[in-house]
Amino acid sequence: MTAKTANKVHVLSCGAMSCDLTWLLLKAGRTMRTRTEHQRPPEWYSCTTHCVLVETPEGTLLWDTSCPRDWETRWAPTGLQEYFPYDQVSEEEYLDARLGRLGVQPQDIGYLVLSHLHFDHAGNIGMFTGTGARLVCHEKEKEFAFGFEGAFNGAHLKTDYAACDFDTVSGDTEILPGVTLIEAPGHTPGTMSMKVDLPETGTMLFTSDAVYMGDSYGPPATPAAIVNDLTAWYASVEKIRGIAERSDATVVFGHDAEQLRSMRLAPDGFYA
């Protein structure tokens, strides 16, 4: 029997936020100073953001939606626009422009899958209102994101997603041929990664924020300031590592600027 695969993967680089690296990495020598280094300034990092367009025999899937154009006013109630300014982005790097360069319109997307509902991943869900796209997130993510009191909780901002009707998944779920959503909680209660099997490239494993960077992955795994459940986070990293080793996967981290620059990026490159 021929294994089911997707057809093509387009990685859409959507610019970067700026932030103190401590939010993403708690690592000796980079964000954790010894007493002899205590006067060294903190390291601010280019926190890249990307989306993934997957073409399959049964439809097109978009993984995450990056940050919105109106990030500064939208995020103002949280105060986090001061800590994560989306200020390293050109006009051509906004999601709508990236899709347009590929000749893709919102109505062409059959499945919109959110790795989790933080504002730098769910910021452009509104582009797909009324298009017929099936919106998907993990059941525990939906439960948390809709369950707290008030307008926001950390980087969950209800104005991004409150009007959305999500289908939910639980456990590891094959959603389309060659595309499996991987349950990987810890960063948030319902964070997911995505495994894509391709005929030529082989397996690609998009971690989203289950693993921020290569420095996070290790081994040993190195956590961050933004982790909802540290025990679950460690377990998810090792789960991802096991899947990657068994499938000889290319692991693509959630916010690794150096790695993203090295990849075949849309619209000029793709993976098949």
C-alpha distance (Angstrom), angle and dihedral (degrees) to the residues before:
residue distance angle dihedral
M1 . . .
T2 3.80 . .
A3 3.79 112.6 .
K4 3.78 114.8 -115.9
T5 3.78 114.1 -110.5
A6 3.76 139.1 175.5
N7 3.81 118.3 -115.0
K8 3.77 105.3 -130.8
V9 3.81 143.2 -9.3
H10 3.81 124.7 -147.6
V11 3.81 116.7 -167.1
L12 3.81 109.9 -151.9
S13 3.78 113.5 -157.2
C14 3.81 107.6 -152.4
G15 3.78 103.4 -173.5
A16 3.78 124.0 -102.0
M17 3.75 146.4 -83.4
S18 3.80 119.8 -134.4
C19 3.79 117.5 -127.0
D20 3.77 146.0 151.1
L21 3.80 105.0 -87.1
T22 3.82 90.0 -131.0
W23 3.80 88.5 78.6
L24 3.81 88.5 63.6
L25 3.79 104.9 28.5
L26 3.80 136.7 29.7
K27 3.78 98.7 -169.1
A28 3.79 131.9 147.4
G29 3.78 110.7 -112.5
R30 3.79 95.2 22.7
T31 3.80 109.7 49.4
M32 3.80 103.4 -5.2
R33 3.81 109.4 70.9
T34 3.79 127.9 -156.5
R35 3.79 118.0 -138.1
T36 3.81 90.8 -98.5
E37 3.82 89.2 56.4
H38 3.79 99.5 39.5
Q39 3.82 93.6 114.7
R40 3.81 93.9 55.8
P41 3.81 111.0 112.2
P42 3.80 120.0 -112.2
E43 3.78 116.2 -95.1
W44 3.79 115.8 -113.2
Y45 3.75 112.9 -154.5
S46 3.80 137.6 -152.4
C47 3.80 97.4 -121.8
T48 3.79 100.4 -159.9
T49 3.77 121.0 -155.3
H50 3.80 127.3 -156.0
C51 3.78 142.6 174.5
V52 3.80 128.1 -152.7
L53 3.80 126.6 -137.9
V54 3.81 112.8 -159.6
E55 3.79 122.1 -166.9
T56 3.82 114.7 -157.5
P57 3.82 135.5 169.9
E58 3.81 88.7 -103.6
G59 3.79 102.2 44.2
T60 3.79 147.3 -50.1
L61 3.81 122.0 -74.7
L62 3.78 128.9 -162.5
W63 3.80 116.4 -156.5
D64 3.83 111.5 -152.1
T65 3.81 128.7 -23.8
S66 3.84 106.1 -128.3
C67 3.81 123.6 -144.6
P68 3.81 127.5 -27.6
R69 3.79 126.3 -113.9
D70 3.82 90.2 -120.6
W71 3.82 92.4 52.1
E72 3.80 96.0 135.0
T73 3.80 96.4 56.9
R74 3.82 95.0 32.6
W75 3.80 92.5 53.1
A76 3.82 95.4 40.8
P77 3.84 94.8 98.3
T78 3.82 89.2 59.7
G79 3.80 96.8 47.0
L80 3.78 88.2 -138.4
Q81 3.81 93.2 114.2
E82 3.81 84.0 81.6
Y83 3.80 91.8 56.3
F84 3.82 100.6 36.9
P85 3.82 107.4 29.3
Y86 3.81 110.7 -179.3
D87 3.77 89.5 -140.0
Q88 3.79 103.8 132.3
V89 3.79 99.0 73.8
S90 3.79 132.4 109.5
E91 3.79 126.3 -151.8
E92 3.80 91.5 -101.4
E93 3.80 92.2 52.4
Y94 3.81 98.6 63.1
L95 3.79 111.0 106.1
D96 3.81 96.6 -111.9
A97 3.80 90.2 52.5
R98 3.80 92.6 46.6
L99 3.79 92.0 52.4
G100 3.79 90.9 45.0
R101 3.81 91.5 55.4
L102 3.81 87.2 57.5
G103 3.78 91.9 49.1
V104 3.81 90.4 -113.2
Q105 3.80 122.4 139.7
P106 3.83 124.1 -164.5
Q107 3.81 90.1 -108.1
D108 3.82 89.0 60.3
I109 3.81 91.5 66.3
G110 3.80 113.0 95.1
Y111 3.81 97.6 179.3
L112 3.80 127.1 30.6
V113 3.79 108.0 -169.6
L114 3.80 120.9 -171.4
S115 3.79 116.1 -155.3
H116 3.81 85.1 -156.2
L117 3.80 136.0 -30.2
H118 3.80 104.2 -102.9
F119 3.78 114.3 135.7
D120 3.82 95.2 -106.5
H121 3.81 91.1 56.1
A122 3.82 102.6 34.4
G123 3.80 99.0 35.9
N124 3.81 96.8 110.2
I125 3.79 102.4 40.0
G126 3.79 87.9 115.4
M127 3.81 90.0 70.5
F128 3.80 87.8 72.1
T129 3.80 99.4 49.7
G130 3.79 110.1 131.7
T131 3.81 94.6 4.2
G132 3.80 95.5 110.3
A133 3.79 93.3 -117.4
R134 3.79 113.8 151.9
L135 3.81 107.4 -120.7
V136 3.80 113.8 -146.9
C137 3.80 134.6 -175.0
H138 3.79 135.7 149.0
E139 3.80 116.1 -77.6
K140 3.83 92.5 -123.6
E141 3.79 90.9 50.3
K142 3.78 91.2 53.3
E143 3.79 91.5 46.0
F144 3.80 91.7 53.2
A145 3.80 97.9 38.8
F146 3.80 93.8 52.2
G147 3.78 96.2 33.7
F148 3.79 106.0 66.6
E149 3.80 125.1 88.7
G150 3.78 120.3 -111.3
A151 3.80 134.7 22.9
F152 3.78 98.8 -63.0
N153 3.78 145.0 9.8
G154 3.79 113.4 -161.1
A155 3.81 106.2 -52.0
H156 3.83 93.8 -15.0
L157 3.81 104.4 104.1
K158 3.80 114.1 -176.0
T159 3.80 94.7 -153.4
D160 3.82 87.1 69.0
Y161 3.79 96.2 59.2
A162 3.83 112.9 3.6
A163 3.82 93.3 106.5
C164 3.81 93.3 49.4
D165 3.78 127.4 105.0
F166 3.79 106.9 -146.0
D167 3.75 129.6 -163.4
T168 3.78 108.6 -146.9
V169 3.77 136.8 -145.5
S170 3.78 132.2 -161.5
G171 3.77 128.6 -159.0
D172 3.79 121.4 0.0
T173 3.81 107.3 -29.8
E174 3.81 131.8 -171.8
I175 3.79 100.6 -142.9
L176 3.83 100.0 173.3
P177 3.80 134.3 3.6
G178 3.79 107.1 -62.0
V179 3.83 93.6 0.6
T180 3.80 120.0 106.4
L181 3.80 125.4 176.2
I182 3.81 110.9 -141.1
E183 3.79 120.6 -149.4
A184 3.82 105.7 -129.2
P185 3.82 111.8 160.0
G186 3.78 126.2 176.8
H187 3.78 104.4 82.7
T188 3.81 85.7 61.0
P189 3.81 128.8 -7.9
G190 3.80 92.4 -97.7
T191 3.79 107.0 28.1
M192 3.80 114.1 151.9
S193 3.79 134.7 -166.0
M194 3.80 123.7 -154.7
K195 3.81 129.2 -130.7
V196 3.81 116.7 -159.8
D197 3.81 122.4 -172.5
L198 3.80 114.8 -155.3
P199 3.83 129.4 -173.6
E200 3.83 97.1 -126.0
T201 3.80 106.9 17.6
G202 3.78 94.6 43.3
T203 3.81 119.2 -148.0
M204 3.79 124.5 -4.3
L205 3.79 119.6 -170.2
F206 3.80 115.8 -160.3
T207 3.80 106.5 -162.9
S208 3.81 99.9 -172.5
D209 3.81 107.6 -167.7
A210 3.79 94.2 -27.1
V211 3.81 80.8 91.9
Y212 3.80 117.0 16.7
M213 3.82 101.1 -170.4
G214 3.78 145.3 -6.6
D215 3.82 86.7 -98.1
S216 3.81 88.1 57.5
Y217 3.81 93.4 50.8
G218 3.77 97.6 56.6
P219 2.93 124.8 132.5
P220 2.89 97.5 -92.1
A221 3.78 97.6 46.4
T222 3.80 112.5 -125.9
P223 3.82 118.3 -152.2
A224 3.79 130.6 -145.2
A225 3.78 141.1 -136.3
I226 3.81 89.8 -102.8
V227 3.80 105.1 64.4
N228 3.79 122.4 126.7
D229 3.82 96.5 -163.6
L230 3.81 116.9 13.9
T231 3.81 95.8 -167.3
A232 3.79 91.5 52.0
W233 3.81 90.2 44.8
Y234 3.80 93.4 56.8
A235 3.81 90.8 47.4
S236 3.81 91.4 50.3
V237 3.80 93.3 50.4
E238 3.80 90.7 52.8
K239 3.80 90.8 45.5
I240 3.80 89.7 53.8
R241 3.79 90.7 46.6
G242 3.80 90.5 52.8
I243 3.81 93.0 49.6
A244 3.80 90.6 47.1
E245 3.80 92.9 50.7
R246 3.79 94.3 47.0
S247 3.80 93.5 48.1
D248 3.84 97.8 34.5
A249 3.79 86.6 -125.4
T250 3.77 131.0 -176.9
V251 3.82 101.5 -123.2
V252 3.81 114.6 -145.7
F253 3.79 113.6 -165.0
G254 3.78 125.7 -143.0
H255 3.81 102.3 -116.4
D256 3.80 108.4 6.4
A257 3.81 106.5 139.8
E258 3.80 96.1 -171.8
Q259 3.80 93.3 49.2
L260 3.80 93.8 46.4
R261 3.80 91.6 53.2
S262 3.82 89.3 54.8
M263 3.82 95.3 54.6
R264 3.81 133.4 91.9
L265 3.78 99.7 -98.4
A266 3.79 130.8 -163.6
P267 2.93 136.9 -73.6
D268 3.80 93.2 24.4
G269 3.79 100.2 37.0
F270 3.79 140.7 28.9
Y271 3.80 142.4 170.1
A272 3.80 121.6 -113.2
